[in-house]
Amino acid sequence: MTAVLALLVIVVLLLLVLPGTSVRILREYERGVVFRLGRVLDSKGPGLVLLVPAVDRMVRVSLRTVTLKIPVQEVITRDNVPAKVTAVAYFRVIDADRAIVEVEDFLLATLQIAQTTLRSILGKAELDSLLAERERLNEDLQKVIDQQTEPWGVKVTTVEIKDVEIPENMQRAIARQAEAERERRAKIINAEGEFQAAEKLALAADIISRNPTTLQLRYLQTLREIGGEHNSTMIFPLPLDLVRPFLGEDRKS
């Protein structure tokens, strides 16, 4: 009788334990890589997955996009400027079997590849490119990292440079350079304005020289502007015909 009770207890325990070891439920974004006696079977999921107790072992793999923060990397640009760069990468697993079989830890491996590629790509760029051409550098980083992670079944979709920190003395030098550039542009714009004004004045003088009456009208208009409102200046128009004889005598003498 005691043996029968012990057997019943063992059977009940097995019935309670076996479902927990042989039944798995995978969410929509999960896949299960099943190993049967060490050999890989086709990936399972989503939904209910039945395993053979003590024979099958399953590893869960998430197919959702992972945000990978790349820690601060100290790089030296092509023009020998030290900089500290932080970035972020977005990737997702597209082949669960390869992500488990081909690499030991695809998350850690992707992080290491991202760090080394970041230092390599940015080390070939100049500081001006690093500050002004981030979109191109982001594309280069994404392509290089993705090529290296593709054999692992990992797809890198985006890489973004978040922040670039340069020494304080270099920041002051860049500020002085920007100020000098703004002054140069202001001088060029001023010179172009004076050149255009000179062209217009030369054109006006050529038009006025063709008709002396135009010069008289301009003279009267100038007098009107000078003797405007709230002006204490007194103006006495003097005909040029009265002055012309004197000017002629001076020329003869």
Residue pairs with C-beta under 8 A, 6 or more apart in sequence:
18 53
21 51
21 53
21 54
22 50
22 51
22 52
22 53
22 56
23 48
23 49
23 50
23 51
24 32
24 44
24 48
24 49
24 50
24 51
24 58
25 47
25 48
25 49
26 32
26 44
26 45
26 46
26 47
26 49
26 60
27 46
28 46
29 46
29 62
29 63
29 64
30 45
30 46
30 60
30 61
30 62
30 63
31 43
31 44
31 45
31 46
31 60
31 61
31 63
31 96
32 43
32 44
32 45
32 49
32 58
32 59
32 60
32 61
32 96
33 40
33 43
33 44
33 58
33 59
33 61
33 96
33 97
33 100
33 101
34 40
34 41
34 42
34 43
34 44
34 49
34 51
34 56
34 57
34 58
35 41
35 56
35 57
35 58
35 59
36 52
36 55
36 56
37 55
40 97
40 100
40 101
41 56
42 97
43 61
43 96
43 97
44 58
49 58
51 57
51 58
59 100
61 93
61 96
61 99
61 100
62 93
63 92
63 93
63 94
63 96
64 92
65 90
65 91
65 92
65 157
66 90
66 91
66 92
66 107
67 88
67 89
67 90
68 88
68 89
68 90
68 91
68 107
68 110
68 111
68 114
69 86
69 88
70 86
70 87
70 88
70 89
70 111
70 114
70 115
70 118
71 86
71 115
72 84
72 85
72 86
73 84
73 85
73 86
73 87
73 115
73 118
73 119
73 122
74 82
74 83
74 84
75 82
75 83
75 84
75 85
75 118
75 119
75 122
75 123
76 82
76 83
76 123
77 83
77 122
77 123
77 125
77 126
77 127
77 130
78 123
78 124
78 125
78 126
79 126
79 127
81 127
81 166
81 170
82 166
82 167
83 122
83 127
83 130
83 164
83 165
83 166
84 164
84 165
84 166
85 118
85 122
85 130
85 161
85 163
85 164
85 165
86 161
86 162
86 163
87 114
87 118
87 141
87 159
87 160
87 161
87 162
88 159
88 160
88 162
89 110
89 114
89 145
89 156
89 158
89 159
89 160
90 156
90 157
90 158
90 159
91 110
91 149
91 154
91 155
91 156
91 157
92 154
92 155
92 157
93 99
93 106
93 153
93 154
93 155
94 153
94 154
94 155
95 153
96 153
97 153
98 151
98 152
98 153
99 106
99 152
99 153
99 154
100 106
102 151
102 152
102 153
103 109
103 152
106 149
106 152
106 153
106 154
109 149
109 152
110 145
110 149
110 152
110 154
110 156
113 145
113 148
113 149
114 141
114 145
114 156
114 159
117 141
117 144
117 145
117 148
118 141
120 144
121 137
121 140
121 141
121 144
122 130
122 137
125 133
125 137
127 166
127 170
129 136
129 137
130 137
130 164
131 164
134 161
137 161
138 158
138 159
138 160
138 161
141 159
141 161
142 156
142 157
142 158
142 159
145 156
145 159
146 155
146 156
149 155
149 156
166 174
207 214
208 214
208 215
208 218
220 237
223 235
223 237
226 233
226 235
227 233
227 234
227 235
